[in-house]
Amino acid sequence: MSMWLHLAKVDAAVAADVRSNPDLVDDLLDGAHPADETHGEDYRAVDQIAEGRADVEEGAADWREAYPWLGKATGEGGGEIDGTDFGYGPAFLLDADEVRQVADGLAAEGWSRFLELGPFYAKAAAEGKCVVGALV
């Protein structure tokens, strides 16, 4: 069974629309509503890589504790969009300031070496964009 992390980079106006109309999340992630850029990562691979790194580098059993910024980038720890559920939980929305924090945090945790999430968030932060995401 697959489990994908889908992300859409959007401006603040679209993010506000998503908050007031959660049905737009489907359209954004499917490409039916224009997003500035979309990105997908195999979440199971992310989970395995993070688990291995946490064990070896941090001696931690839970990667979410060892790498909180990766957790935030994948929808852990806030930003849930009420009225959405994609089978693995609700969609999430990070505003431009949170995206900048996540981009900096991912860089500090060293994720640009392992995943495309780091560059995606770094580009979104540089452009002052928000990010909508979901595990599907």
N, CA, C and O atoms as a printed pandas DataFrame, in Angstrom:
     atom_number atom_name residue_name chain_id  residue_number  x_coord  y_coord  z_coord
0              1         N          MET        A               1    0.838   -1.168    0.000
1              2        CA          MET        A               1    0.000    0.000    0.000
2              3         C          MET        A               1    0.889    1.240    0.000
3              4         O          MET        A               1    1.851    1.326    0.763
4              5         N          SER        A               2    0.561    2.185   -0.853
5              6        CA          SER        A               2    1.376    3.388   -0.925
6              7         C          SER        A               2    0.846    4.459    0.024
7              8         O          SER        A               2   -0.315    4.447    0.434
8              9         N          MET        A               3    1.723    5.360    0.346
9             10        CA          MET        A               3    1.389    6.490    1.216
10            11         C          MET        A               3    2.259    7.638    0.750
11            12         O          MET        A               3    3.476    7.625    0.936
12            13         N          TRP        A               4    1.626    8.638    0.139
13            14        CA          TRP        A               4    2.374    9.745   -0.434
14            15         C          TRP        A               4    2.101   11.044    0.295
15            16         O          TRP        A               4    0.974   11.326    0.699
16            17         N          LEU        A               5    3.144   11.821    0.454
17            18        CA          LEU        A               5    3.033   13.174    0.964
18            19         C          LEU        A               5    2.905   14.085   -0.247
19            20         O          LEU        A               5    3.814   14.157   -1.074
20            21         N          HIS        A               6    1.783   14.777   -0.350
21            22        CA          HIS        A               6    1.555   15.725   -1.437
22            23         C          HIS        A               6    1.601   17.131   -0.861
23            24         O          HIS        A               6    0.980   17.411    0.164
24            25         N          LEU        A               7    2.336   18.010   -1.524
25            26        CA          LEU        A               7    2.489   19.396   -1.090
26            27         C          LEU        A               7    2.182   20.332   -2.246
27            28         O          LEU        A               7    2.473   20.026   -3.402
28            29         N          ALA        A               8    1.592   21.475   -1.922
29            30        CA          ALA        A               8    1.340   22.513   -2.922
30            31         C          ALA        A               8    1.815   23.839   -2.351
31            32         O          ALA        A               8    1.462   24.211   -1.232
32            33         N          LYS        A               9    2.611   24.537   -3.127
33            34        CA          LYS        A               9    3.117   25.855   -2.755
34            35         C          LYS        A               9    2.120   26.883   -3.281
35            36         O          LYS        A               9    1.828   26.910   -4.476
36            37         N          VAL        A              10    1.590   27.736   -2.383
37            38        CA          VAL        A              10    0.544   28.685   -2.764
38            39         C          VAL        A              10    0.813   30.056   -2.143
39            40         O          VAL        A              10    1.590   30.186   -1.197
40            41         N          ASP        A              11    0.153   31.070   -2.695
41            42        CA          ASP        A              11    0.284   32.393   -2.089
42            43         C          ASP        A              11   -0.713   32.537   -0.940
43            44         O          ASP        A              11   -1.563   31.670   -0.738
44            45         N          ALA        A              12   -0.606   33.624   -0.197
45            46        CA          ALA        A              12   -1.419   33.824    1.002
46            47         C          ALA        A              12   -2.908   33.881    0.679
47            48         O          ALA        A              12   -3.720   33.418    1.481
48            49         N          ALA        A              13   -3.287   34.430   -0.462
49            50        CA          ALA        A              13   -4.706   34.516   -0.819
50            51         C          ALA        A              13   -5.303   33.125   -1.022
51            52         O          ALA        A              13   -6.420   32.862   -0.578
52            53         N          VAL        A              14   -4.580   32.246   -1.679
53            54        CA          VAL        A              14   -5.062   30.879   -1.871
54            55         C          VAL        A              14   -5.112   30.160   -0.527
55            56         O          VAL        A              14   -6.046   29.400   -0.270
56            57         N          ALA        A              15   -4.124   30.388    0.328
57            58        CA          ALA        A              15   -4.129   29.769    1.657
58            59         C          ALA        A              15   -5.368   30.201    2.442
59            60         O          ALA        A              15   -5.984   29.383    3.125
60            61         N          ALA        A              16   -5.732   31.467    2.348
61            62        CA          ALA        A              16   -6.943   31.958    3.023
62            63         C          ALA        A              16   -8.183   31.290    2.447
63            64         O          ALA        A              16   -9.100   30.937    3.188
64            65         N          ASP        A              17   -8.217   31.116    1.135
65            66        CA          ASP        A              17   -9.346   30.425    0.500
66            67         C          ASP        A              17   -9.457   28.988    1.009
67            68         O          ASP        A              17  -10.559   28.488    1.233
68            69         N          VAL        A              18   -8.320   28.331    1.188
69            70        CA          VAL        A              18   -8.312   26.949    1.670
70            71         C          VAL        A              18   -8.872   26.876    3.087
71            72         O          VAL        A              18   -9.628   25.959    3.410
72            73         N          ARG        A              19   -8.510   27.827    3.924
73            74        CA          ARG        A              19   -9.029   27.846    5.302
74            75         C          ARG        A              19  -10.552   27.979    5.308
75            76         O          ARG        A              19  -11.232   27.340    6.111
76            77         N          SER        A              20  -11.080   28.808    4.415
77            78        CA          SER        A              20  -12.533   29.016    4.402
78            79         C          SER        A              20  -13.276   27.970    3.572
79            80         O          SER        A              20  -14.480   27.784    3.750
80            81         N          ASN        A              21  -12.575   27.288    2.669
81            82        CA          ASN        A              21  -13.189   26.268    1.828
82            83         C          ASN        A              21  -12.244   25.068    1.721
83            84         O          ASN        A              21  -11.508   24.951    0.742
84            85         N          PRO        A              22  -12.257   24.175    2.720
85            86        CA          PRO        A              22  -11.328   23.036    2.744
86            87         C          PRO        A              22  -11.416   22.116    1.534
87            88         O          PRO        A              22  -10.474   21.373    1.257
88            89         N          ASP        A              23  -12.544   22.155    0.802
89            90        CA          ASP        A              23  -12.659   21.309   -0.388
90            91         C          ASP        A              23  -11.618   21.662   -1.448
91            92         O          ASP        A              23  -11.340   20.852   -2.331
92            93         N          LEU        A              24  -11.042   22.856   -1.371
93            94        CA          LEU        A              24  -10.011   23.256   -2.329
94            95         C          LEU        A              24   -8.733   22.430   -2.199
95            96         O          LEU        A              24   -7.945   22.356   -3.142
96            97         N          VAL        A              25   -8.524   21.810   -1.041
97            98        CA          VAL        A              25   -7.309   21.020   -0.839
98            99         C          VAL        A              25   -7.210   19.927   -1.890
99           100         O          VAL        A              25   -6.148   19.734   -2.482
100          101         N          ASP        A              26   -8.301   19.211   -2.130
101          102        CA          ASP        A              26   -8.303   18.163   -3.159
102          103         C          ASP        A              26   -7.866   18.734   -4.503
103          104         O          ASP        A              26   -7.012   18.165   -5.184
104          105         N          ASP        A              27   -8.458   19.858   -4.872
105          106        CA          ASP        A              27   -8.148   20.472   -6.162
106          107         C          ASP        A              27   -6.684   20.906   -6.251
107          108         O          ASP        A              27   -6.044   20.734   -7.289
108          109         N          LEU        A              28   -6.162   21.463   -5.171
109          110        CA          LEU        A              28   -4.757   21.889   -5.164
110          111         C          LEU        A              28   -3.816   20.707   -5.334
111          112         O          LEU        A              28   -2.885   20.753   -6.138
112          113         N          LEU        A              29   -4.062   19.660   -4.579
113          114        CA          LEU        A              29   -3.153   18.521   -4.595
114          115         C          LEU        A              29   -3.293   17.679   -5.860
115          116         O          LEU        A              29   -2.359   16.977   -6.249
116          117         N          ASP        A              30   -4.462   17.750   -6.500
117          118        CA          ASP        A              30   -4.687   17.028   -7.752
118          119         C          ASP        A              30   -4.336   17.847   -8.987
119          120         O          ASP        A              30   -4.358   17.332  -10.105
120          121         N          GLY        A              31   -4.011   19.126   -8.788
121          122        CA          GLY        A              31   -3.664   19.980   -9.916
122          123         C          GLY        A              31   -4.849   20.640  -10.595
123          124         O          GLY        A              31   -4.677   21.314  -11.610
124          125         N          ALA        A              32   -6.068   20.459  -10.050
125          126        CA          ALA        A              32   -7.251   21.065  -10.657
126          127         C          ALA        A              32   -7.356   22.554  -10.328
127          128         O          ALA        A              32   -7.955   23.316  -11.088
128          129         N          HIS        A              33   -6.779   22.970   -9.204
129          130        CA          HIS        A              33   -6.728   24.384   -8.821
130          131         C          HIS        A              33   -5.268   24.803   -8.956
131          132         O          HIS        A              33   -4.381   24.097   -8.477
132          133         N          PRO        A              34   -5.006   25.920   -9.588
133          134        CA          PRO        A              34   -3.600   26.268   -9.829
134          135         C          PRO        A              34   -2.806   26.546   -8.554
135          136         O          PRO        A              34   -3.155   27.420   -7.762
136          137         N          ALA        A              35   -1.760   25.802   -8.384
137          138        CA          ALA        A              35   -0.776   26.036   -7.327
138          139         C          ALA        A              35    0.495   26.488   -8.017
139          140         O          ALA        A              35    0.719   26.177   -9.187
140          141         N          ASP        A              36    1.326   27.218   -7.295
141          142        CA          ASP        A              36    2.578   27.678   -7.894
142          143         C          ASP        A              36    3.500   26.507   -8.229
143          144         O          ASP        A              36    4.244   26.544   -9.209
144          145         N          GLU        A              37    3.436   25.483   -7.407
145          146        CA          GLU        A              37    4.265   24.294   -7.621
146          147         C          GLU        A              37    3.734   23.193   -6.706
147          148         O          GLU        A              37    3.282   23.469   -5.595
148          149         N          THR        A              38    3.789   21.970   -7.165
149          150        CA          THR        A              38    3.411   20.845   -6.316
150          151         C          THR        A              38    4.610   19.915   -6.177
151          152         O          THR        A              38    5.547   19.948   -6.974
152          153         N          HIS        A              39    4.552   19.100   -5.158
153          154        CA          HIS        A              39    5.656   18.182   -4.879
154          155         C          HIS        A              39    5.083   16.943   -4.208
155          156         O          HIS        A              39    4.136   17.039   -3.428
156          157         N          GLY        A              40    5.647   15.796   -4.505
157          158        CA          GLY        A              40    5.249   14.555   -3.857
158          159         C          GLY        A              40    6.455   13.768   -3.403
159          160         O          GLY        A              40    7.478   13.726   -4.086
160          161         N          GLU        A              41    6.331   13.142   -2.241
161          162        CA          GLU        A              41    7.387   12.256   -1.713
162          163         C          GLU        A              41    6.724   10.988   -1.206
163          164         O          GLU        A              41    5.631   11.030   -0.641
164          165         N          ASP        A              42    7.380    9.878   -1.410
165          166        CA          ASP        A              42    6.924    8.604   -0.867
166          167         C          ASP        A              42    7.113    8.665    0.651
167          168         O          ASP        A              42    8.237    8.609    1.148
168          169         N          TYR        A              43    6.010    8.780    1.369
169          170        CA          TYR        A              43    6.097    8.963    2.817
170          171         C          TYR        A              43    6.698    7.750    3.511
171          172         O          TYR        A              43    7.381    7.891    4.525
172          173         N          ARG        A              44    6.453    6.577    2.980
173          174        CA          ARG        A              44    7.042    5.383    3.604
174          175         C          ARG        A              44    8.578    5.427    3.517
175          176         O          ARG        A              44    9.266    5.014    4.450
176          177         N          ALA        A              45    9.097    5.922    2.412
177          178        CA          ALA        A              45   10.552    6.074    2.280
178          179         C          ALA        A              45   11.067    7.136    3.247
179          180         O          ALA        A              45   12.093    6.946    3.901
180          181         N          VAL        A              46   10.351    8.251    3.332
181          182        CA          VAL        A              46   10.723    9.308    4.281
182          183         C          VAL        A              46   10.782    8.728    5.685
183          184         O          VAL        A              46   11.745    8.955    6.418
184          185         N          ASP        A              47    9.758    7.986    6.055
185          186        CA          ASP        A              47    9.664    7.389    7.381
186          187         C          ASP        A              47   10.844    6.447    7.646
187          188         O          ASP        A              47   11.443    6.489    8.721
188          189         N          GLN        A              48   11.174    5.605    6.676
189          190        CA          GLN        A              48   12.282    4.648    6.858
190          191         C          GLN        A              48   13.623    5.358    6.977
191          192         O          GLN        A              48   14.438    5.012    7.832
192          193         N          ILE        A              49   13.852    6.348    6.126
193          194        CA          ILE        A              49   15.108    7.101    6.186
194          195         C          ILE        A              49   15.220    7.826    7.522
195          196         O          ILE        A              49   16.264    7.784    8.174
196          197         N          ALA        A              50   14.136    8.490    7.925
197          198        CA          ALA        A              50   14.146    9.243    9.177
198          199         C          ALA        A              50   14.340    8.318   10.375
199          200         O          ALA        A              50   15.067    8.648   11.312
200          201         N          GLU        A              51   13.694    7.170   10.340
201          202        CA          GLU        A              51   13.838    6.211   11.430
202          203         C          GLU        A              51   15.282    5.721   11.535
203          204         O          GLU        A              51   15.833    5.624   12.631
204          205         N          GLY        A              52   15.890    5.414   10.385
205          206        CA          GLY        A              52   17.277    4.965   10.383
206          207         C          GLY        A              52   18.232    6.036   10.882
207          208         O          GLY        A              52   19.132    5.757   11.674
208          209         N          ARG        A              53   18.031    7.268   10.414
209          210        CA          ARG        A              53   18.888    8.367   10.874
210          211         C          ARG        A              53   18.727    8.612   12.362
211          212         O          ARG        A              53   19.712    8.803   13.076
212          213         N          ALA        A              54   17.484    8.608   12.833
213          214        CA          ALA        A              54   17.233    8.860   14.255
214          215         C          ALA        A              54   17.913    7.811   15.120
215          216         O          ALA        A              54   18.471    8.126   16.171
216          217         N          ASP        A              55   17.863    6.571   14.674
217          218        CA          ASP        A              55   18.488    5.492   15.436
218          219         C          ASP        A              55   20.005    5.639   15.459
219          220         O          ASP        A              55   20.627    5.550   16.518
220          221         N          VAL        A              56   20.598    5.864   14.290
221          222        CA          VAL        A              56   22.061    5.913   14.186
222          223         C          VAL        A              56   22.638    7.224   14.729
223          224         O          VAL        A              56   23.597    7.209   15.502
224          225         N          GLU        A              57   22.061    8.341   14.329
225          226        CA          GLU        A              57   22.651    9.642   14.668
226          227         C          GLU        A              57   22.223   10.173   16.033
227          228         O          GLU        A              57   22.988   10.872   16.696
228          229         N          GLU        A              58   21.012    9.845   16.449
229          230        CA          GLU        A              58   20.475   10.440   17.668
230          231         C          GLU        A              58   20.222    9.427   18.777
231          232         O          GLU        A              58   19.967    9.808   19.919
232          233         N          GLY        A              59   20.290    8.133   18.446
233          234        CA          GLY        A              59   19.968    7.109   19.426
234          235         C          GLY        A              59   18.508    7.172   19.866
235          236         O          GLY        A              59   18.161    6.773   20.977
236          237         N          ALA        A              60   17.670    7.678   18.980
237          238        CA          ALA        A              60   16.256    7.879   19.301
238          239         C          ALA        A              60   15.392    6.819   18.628
239          240         O          ALA        A              60   15.673    6.385   17.510
240          241         N          ALA        A              61   14.348    6.415   19.320
241          242        CA          ALA        A              61   13.429    5.438   18.758
242          243         C          ALA        A              61   12.384    6.093   17.868
243          244         O          ALA        A              61   11.864    5.454   16.953
244          245         N          ASP        A              62   12.071    7.358   18.124
245          246        CA          ASP        A              62   11.027    8.061   17.378
246          247         C          ASP        A              62   11.643    9.226   16.616
247          248         O          ASP        A              62   12.134   10.177   17.224
248          249         N          TRP        A              63   11.620    9.156   15.287
249          250        CA          TRP        A              63   12.233   10.219   14.491
250          251         C          TRP        A              63   11.516   11.549   14.661
251          252         O          TRP        A              63   12.127   12.602   14.477
252          253         N          ARG        A              64   10.234   11.524   15.008
253          254        CA          ARG        A              64    9.482   12.769   15.167
254          255         C          ARG        A              64   10.019   13.594   16.328
255          256         O          ARG        A              64    9.948   14.823   16.304
256          257         N          GLU        A              65   10.551   12.932   17.333
257          258        CA          GLU        A              65   11.187   13.634   18.448
258          259         C          GLU        A              65   12.581   14.102   18.070
259          260         O          GLU        A              65   12.997   15.197   18.449
260          261         N          ALA        A              66   13.300   13.282   17.326
261          262        CA          ALA        A              66   14.670   13.624   16.932
262          263         C          ALA        A              66   14.712   14.721   15.867
263          264         O          ALA        A              66   15.633   15.537   15.846
264          265         N          TYR        A              67   13.714   14.736   14.987
265          266        CA          TYR        A              67   13.693   15.676   13.868
266          267         C          TYR        A              67   12.338   16.395   13.796
267          268         O          TYR        A              67   11.527   16.117   12.913
268          269         N          PRO        A              68   12.108   17.311   14.725
269          270        CA          PRO        A              68   10.799   17.983   14.764
270          271         C          PRO        A              68   10.474   18.785   13.514
271          272         O          PRO        A              68    9.300   18.933   13.173
272          273         N          TRP        A              69   11.470   19.303   12.828
273          274        CA          TRP        A              69   11.183   20.088   11.623
274          275         C          TRP        A              69   10.757   19.193   10.468
275          276         O          TRP        A              69    9.936   19.600    9.646
276          277         N          LEU        A              70   11.295   17.995   10.393
277          278        CA          LEU        A              70   10.804   17.047    9.396
278          279         C          LEU        A              70    9.362   16.694    9.716
279          280         O          LEU        A              70    8.530   16.590    8.815
280          281         N          GLY        A              71    9.064   16.509   10.988
281          282        CA          GLY        A              71    7.689   16.243   11.389
282          283         C          GLY        A              71    6.751   17.359   10.963
283          284         O          GLY        A              71    5.677   17.101   10.419
284          285         N          LYS        A              72    7.154   18.591   11.206
285          286        CA          LYS        A              72    6.322   19.749   10.821
286          287         C          LYS        A              72    6.169   19.807    9.303
287          288         O          LYS        A              72    5.089   20.128    8.805
288          289         N          ALA        A              73    7.218   19.504    8.572
289          290        CA          ALA        A              73    7.180   19.549    7.102
290          291         C          ALA        A              73    6.254   18.495    6.522
291          292         O          ALA        A              73    5.763   18.642    5.404
292          293         N          THR        A              74    6.015   17.428    7.282
293          294        CA          THR        A              74    5.163   16.333    6.804
294          295         C          THR        A              74    3.790   16.322    7.456
295          296         O          THR        A              74    3.040   15.356    7.313
296          297         N          GLY        A              75    3.457   17.395    8.173
297          298        CA          GLY        A              75    2.122   17.530    8.726
298          299         C          GLY        A              75    1.963   17.171   10.185
299          300         O          GLY        A              75    0.844   17.154   10.698
300          301         N          GLU        A              76    3.065   16.882   10.869
301          302        CA          GLU        A              76    3.007   16.597   12.304
302          303         C          GLU        A              76    3.097   17.913   13.063
303          304         O          GLU        A              76    3.896   18.782   12.714
304          305         N          GLY        A              77    2.306   18.056   14.064
305          306        CA          GLY        A              77    2.502   19.196   14.948
306          307         C          GLY        A              77    1.830   20.485   14.540
307          308         O          GLY        A              77    2.443   21.550   14.618
308          309         N          GLY        A              78    0.611   20.419   14.115
309          310        CA          GLY        A              78   -0.130   21.661   13.902
310          311         C          GLY        A              78   -0.435   21.972   12.465
311          312         O          GLY        A              78    0.053   21.323   11.540
312          313         N          GLY        A              79   -1.265   22.995   12.302
313          314        CA          GLY        A              79   -1.645   23.456   10.986
314          315         C          GLY        A              79   -2.750   22.664   10.323
315          316         O          GLY        A              79   -3.011   22.850    9.134
316          317         N          GLU        A              80   -3.415   21.775   11.071
317          318        CA          GLU        A              80   -4.451   20.935   10.478
318          319         C          GLU        A              80   -5.584   21.792    9.913
319          320         O          GLU        A              80   -5.958   22.813   10.489
320          321         N          ILE        A              81   -6.109   21.360    8.794
321          322        CA          ILE        A              81   -7.233   22.042    8.155
322          323         C          ILE        A              81   -8.501   21.281    8.524
323          324         O          ILE        A              81   -8.706   20.145    8.098
324          325         N          ASP        A              82   -9.339   21.921    9.318
325          326        CA          ASP        A              82  -10.597   21.297    9.733
326          327         C          ASP        A              82  -11.420   20.919    8.515
327          328         O          ASP        A              82  -11.436   21.628    7.509
328          329         N          GLY        A              83  -12.101   19.791    8.627
329          330        CA          GLY        A              83  -12.985   19.351    7.555
330          331         C          GLY        A              83  -12.296   18.578    6.452
331          332         O          GLY        A              83  -12.888   18.330    5.401
332          333         N          THR        A              84  -11.040   18.192    6.681
333          334        CA          THR        A              84  -10.314   17.402    5.677
334          335         C          THR        A              84   -9.841   16.100    6.309
335          336         O          THR        A              84   -9.462   16.071    7.480
336          337         N          ASP        A              85   -9.865   15.040    5.541
337          338        CA          ASP        A              85   -9.315   13.757    5.970
338          339         C          ASP        A              85   -8.996   12.949    4.719
339          340         O          ASP        A              85   -9.868   12.687    3.891
340          341         N          PHE        A              86   -7.750   12.567    4.598
341          342        CA          PHE        A              86   -7.292   11.849    3.417
342          343         C          PHE        A              86   -6.934   10.401    3.723
343          344         O          PHE        A              86   -6.156    9.781    2.998
344          345         N          GLY        A              87   -7.497    9.870    4.785
345          346        CA          GLY        A              87   -7.239    8.484    5.142
346          347         C          GLY        A              87   -6.094    8.329    6.118
347          348         O          GLY        A              87   -6.074    7.383    6.905
348          349         N          TYR        A              88   -5.142    9.244    6.079
349          350        CA          TYR        A              88   -4.006    9.217    7.006
350          351         C          TYR        A              88   -4.005   10.458    7.881
351          352         O          TYR        A              88   -2.983   10.821    8.462
352          353         N          GLY        A              89   -5.148   11.099    7.968
353          354        CA          GLY        A              89   -5.266   12.292    8.798
354          355         C          GLY        A              89   -5.647   13.505    7.971
355          356         O          GLY        A              89   -5.825   13.419    6.756
356          357         N          PRO        A              90   -5.768   14.634    8.650
357          358        CA          PRO        A              90   -6.196   15.853    7.960
358          359         C          PRO        A              90   -5.071   16.470    7.128
359          360         O          PRO        A              90   -3.886   16.214    7.344
360          361         N          ALA        A              91   -5.491   17.284    6.179
361          362        CA          ALA        A              91   -4.523   18.103    5.434
362          363         C          ALA        A              91   -3.978   19.159    6.396
363          364         O          ALA        A              91   -4.534   19.383    7.471
364          365         N          PHE        A              92   -2.887   19.798    5.994
365          366        CA          PHE        A              92   -2.300   20.840    6.832
366          367         C          PHE        A              92   -1.931   22.042    5.981
367          368         O          PHE        A              92   -1.752   21.941    4.767
368          369         N          LEU        A              93   -1.823   23.176    6.647
369          370        CA          LEU        A              93   -1.474   24.434    5.994
370          371         C          LEU        A              93   -0.448   25.144    6.851
371          372         O          LEU        A              93   -0.658   25.350    8.047
372          373         N          LEU        A              94    0.659   25.516    6.240
373          374        CA          LEU        A              94    1.693   26.304    6.905
374          375         C          LEU        A              94    1.743   27.671    6.248
375          376         O          LEU        A              94    1.841   27.774    5.026
376          377         N          ASP        A              95    1.676   28.729    7.064
377          378        CA          ASP        A              95    1.752   30.073    6.490
378          379         C          ASP        A              95    3.205   30.390    6.116
379          380         O          ASP        A              95    4.109   29.600    6.390
380          381         N          ALA        A              96    3.419   31.531    5.499
381          382        CA          ALA        A              96    4.749   31.869    4.976
382          383         C          ALA        A              96    5.816   31.888    6.065
383          384         O          ALA        A              96    6.942   31.450    5.830
384          385         N          ASP        A              97    5.481   32.388    7.252
385          386        CA          ASP        A              97    6.456   32.416    8.338
386          387         C          ASP        A              97    6.795   30.998    8.795
387          388         O          ASP        A              97    7.960   30.685    9.040
388          389         N          GLU        A              98    5.783   30.149    8.910
389          390        CA          GLU        A              98    6.029   28.754    9.289
390          391         C          GLU        A              98    6.847   28.031    8.228
391          392         O          GLU        A              98    7.705   27.213    8.558
392          393         N          VAL        A              99    6.591   28.325    6.963
393          394        CA          VAL        A              99    7.355   27.713    5.875
394          395         C          VAL        A              99    8.827   28.104    5.989
395          396         O          VAL        A              99    9.710   27.268    5.799
396          397         N          ARG        A             100    9.086   29.364    6.299
397          398        CA          ARG        A             100   10.475   29.815    6.475
398          399         C          ARG        A             100   11.131   29.076    7.641
399          400         O          ARG        A             100   12.273   28.629    7.533
400          401         N          GLN        A             101   10.412   28.951    8.750
401          402        CA          GLN        A             101   10.944   28.224    9.911
402          403         C          GLN        A             101   11.219   26.763    9.564
403          404         O          GLN        A             101   12.256   26.215    9.940
404          405         N          VAL        A             102   10.293   26.139    8.850
405          406        CA          VAL        A             102   10.472   24.737    8.455
406          407         C          VAL        A             102   11.674   24.597    7.525
407          408         O          VAL        A             102   12.475   23.675    7.682
408          409         N          ALA        A             103   11.804   25.500    6.564
409          410        CA          ALA        A             103   12.946   25.444    5.634
410          411         C          ALA        A             103   14.263   25.544    6.394
411          412         O          ALA        A             103   15.190   24.777    6.135
412          413         N          ASP        A             104   14.350   26.486    7.332
413          414        CA          ASP        A             104   15.562   26.635    8.140
414          415         C          ASP        A             104   15.795   25.394    8.999
415          416         O          ASP        A             104   16.924   24.922    9.130
416          417         N          GLY        A             105   14.716   24.872    9.582
417          418        CA          GLY        A             105   14.826   23.686   10.433
418          419         C          GLY        A             105   15.255   22.450    9.664
419          420         O          GLY        A             105   16.081   21.672   10.142
420          421         N          LEU        A             106   14.692   22.263    8.461
421          422        CA          LEU        A             106   15.094   21.121    7.631
422          423         C          LEU        A             106   16.570   21.206    7.261
423          424         O          LEU        A             106   17.279   20.200    7.259
424          425         N          ALA        A             107   17.026   22.420    6.946
425          426        CA          ALA        A             107   18.451   22.598    6.623
426          427         C          ALA        A             107   19.313   22.267    7.839
427          428         O          ALA        A             107   20.336   21.595    7.706
428          429         N          ALA        A             108   18.915   22.726    9.013
429          430        CA          ALA        A             108   19.679   22.458   10.231
430          431         C          ALA        A             108   19.694   20.966   10.564
431          432         O          ALA        A             108   20.685   20.455   11.085
432          433         N          GLU        A             109   18.594   20.269   10.262
433          434        CA          GLU        A             109   18.534   18.831   10.514
434          435         C          GLU        A             109   19.223   18.015    9.418
435          436         O          GLU        A             109   19.358   16.798    9.548
436          437         N          GLY        A             110   19.658   18.673    8.343
437          438        CA          GLY        A             110   20.411   17.988    7.295
438          439         C          GLY        A             110   19.581   17.251    6.265
439          440         O          GLY        A             110   20.090   16.331    5.625
440          441         N          TRP        A             111   18.318   17.620    6.078
441          442        CA          TRP        A             111   17.462   16.862    5.169
442          443         C          TRP        A             111   17.690   17.145    3.701
443          444         O          TRP        A             111   17.250   16.360    2.861
444          445         N          SER        A             112   18.346   18.212    3.362
445          446        CA          SER        A             112   18.579   18.477    1.934
446          447         C          SER        A             112   19.488   17.428    1.307
447          448         O          SER        A             112   19.526   17.288    0.084
448          449         N          ARG        A             113   20.214   16.698    2.130
449          450        CA          ARG        A             113   21.090   15.629    1.622
450          451         C          ARG        A             113   20.333   14.352    1.312
451          452         O          ARG        A             113   20.815   13.522    0.541
452          453         N          PHE        A             114   19.150   14.178    1.900
453          454        CA          PHE        A             114   18.438   12.906    1.807
454          455         C          PHE        A             114   17.127   12.979    1.035
455          456         O          PHE        A             114   16.735   12.004    0.394
456          457         N          LEU        A             115   16.457   14.097    1.086
457          458        CA          LEU        A             115   15.113   14.212    0.539
458          459         C          LEU        A             115   14.973   15.488   -0.277
459          460         O          LEU        A             115   15.776   16.412   -0.151
460          461         N          GLU        A             116   13.949   15.526   -1.110
461          462        CA          GLU        A             116   13.644   16.734   -1.885
462          463         C          GLU        A             116   12.799   17.727   -1.092
463          464         O          GLU        A             116   12.542   18.835   -1.563
464          465         N          LEU        A             117   12.370   17.344    0.095
465          466        CA          LEU        A             117   11.573   18.246    0.924
466          467         C          LEU        A             117   12.311   19.527    1.261
467          468         O          LEU        A             117   11.736   20.614    1.210
468          469         N          GLY        A             118   13.578   19.401    1.604
469          470        CA          GLY        A             118   14.375   20.579    1.969
470          471         C          GLY        A             118   14.398   21.621    0.868
471          472         O          GLY        A             118   14.071   22.780    1.123
472          473         N          PRO        A             119   14.774   21.249   -0.348
473          474        CA          PRO        A             119   14.777   22.222   -1.444
474          475         C          PRO        A             119   13.384   22.780   -1.758
475          476         O          PRO        A             119   13.257   23.960   -2.086
476          477         N          PHE        A             120   12.347   21.955   -1.664
477          478        CA          PHE        A             120   10.990   22.439   -1.915
478          479         C          PHE        A             120   10.625   23.533   -0.909
479          480         O          PHE        A             120   10.155   24.604   -1.293
480          481         N          TYR        A             121   10.843   23.260    0.374
481          482        CA          TYR        A             121   10.519   24.251    1.402
482          483         C          TYR        A             121   11.427   25.475    1.307
483          484         O          TYR        A             121   10.971   26.593    1.550
484          485         N          ALA        A             122   12.693   25.292    0.962
485          486        CA          ALA        A             122   13.604   26.428    0.825
486          487         C          ALA        A             122   13.135   27.363   -0.294
487          488         O          ALA        A             122   13.160   28.584   -0.139
488          489         N          LYS        A             123   12.714   26.793   -1.404
489          490        CA          LYS        A             123   12.212   27.601   -2.520
490          491         C          LYS        A             123   10.927   28.326   -2.126
491          492         O          LYS        A             123   10.761   29.507   -2.429
492          493         N          ALA        A             124   10.020   27.620   -1.451
493          494        CA          ALA        A             124    8.775   28.245   -1.002
494          495         C          ALA        A             124    9.069   29.394   -0.038
495          496         O          ALA        A             124    8.441   30.450   -0.122
496          497         N          ALA        A             125   10.007   29.194    0.866
497          498        CA          ALA        A             125   10.368   30.236    1.829
498          499         C          ALA        A             125   10.966   31.451    1.126
499          500         O          ALA        A             125   10.628   32.590    1.450
500          501         N          ALA        A             126   11.843   31.210    0.174
501          502        CA          ALA        A             126   12.472   32.317   -0.556
502          503         C          ALA        A             126   11.441   33.140   -1.325
503          504         O          ALA        A             126   11.630   34.337   -1.543
504          505         N          GLU        A             127   10.357   32.497   -1.730
505          506        CA          GLU        A             127    9.309   33.185   -2.484
506          507         C          GLU        A             127    8.196   33.724   -1.587
507          508         O          GLU        A             127    7.252   34.341   -2.080
508          509         N          GLY        A             128    8.297   33.498   -0.279
509          510        CA          GLY        A             128    7.277   33.975    0.652
510          511         C          GLY        A             128    5.951   33.253    0.517
511          512         O          GLY        A             128    4.898   33.843    0.760
512          513         N          LYS        A             129    5.985   31.992    0.134
513          514        CA          LYS        A             129    4.777   31.202   -0.110
514          515         C          LYS        A             129    4.341   30.419    1.120
515          516         O          LYS        A             129    5.106   30.224    2.065
516          517         N          CYS        A             130    3.097   29.981    1.080
517          518        CA          CYS        A             130    2.518   29.066    2.064
518          519         C          CYS        A             130    2.553   27.668    1.462
519          520         O          CYS        A             130    2.747   27.509    0.257
520          521         N          VAL        A             131    2.365   26.658    2.304
521          522        CA          VAL        A             131    2.347   25.275    1.823
522          523         C          VAL        A             131    1.112   24.564    2.368
523          524         O          VAL        A             131    0.813   24.629    3.560
524          525         N          VAL        A             132    0.408   23.890    1.474
525          526        CA          VAL        A             132   -0.708   23.018    1.816
526          527         C          VAL        A             132   -0.240   21.605    1.548
527          528         O          VAL        A             132    0.380   21.344    0.516
528          529         N          GLY        A             133   -0.528   20.680    2.467
529          530        CA          GLY        A             133   -0.086   19.307    2.269
530          531         C          GLY        A             133   -1.035   18.292    2.878
531          532         O          GLY        A             133   -1.905   18.624    3.683
532          533         N          ALA        A             134   -0.842   17.042    2.471
533          534        CA          ALA        A             134   -1.636   15.934    3.004
534          535         C          ALA        A             134   -0.935   14.625    2.706
535          536         O          ALA        A             134   -0.199   14.502    1.726
536          537         N          LEU        A             135   -1.173   13.656    3.562
537          538        CA          LEU        A             135   -0.735   12.285    3.312
538          539         C          LEU        A             135   -1.895   11.551    2.696
539          540         O          LEU        A             135   -2.976   11.477    3.280
540          541         N          VAL        A             136   -1.673   11.001    1.501
541          542        CA          VAL        A             136   -2.744   10.276    0.799
542          543         C          VAL        A             136   -2.246    8.921    0.349
543          544         O          VAL        A             136   -2.996    8.159   -0.260
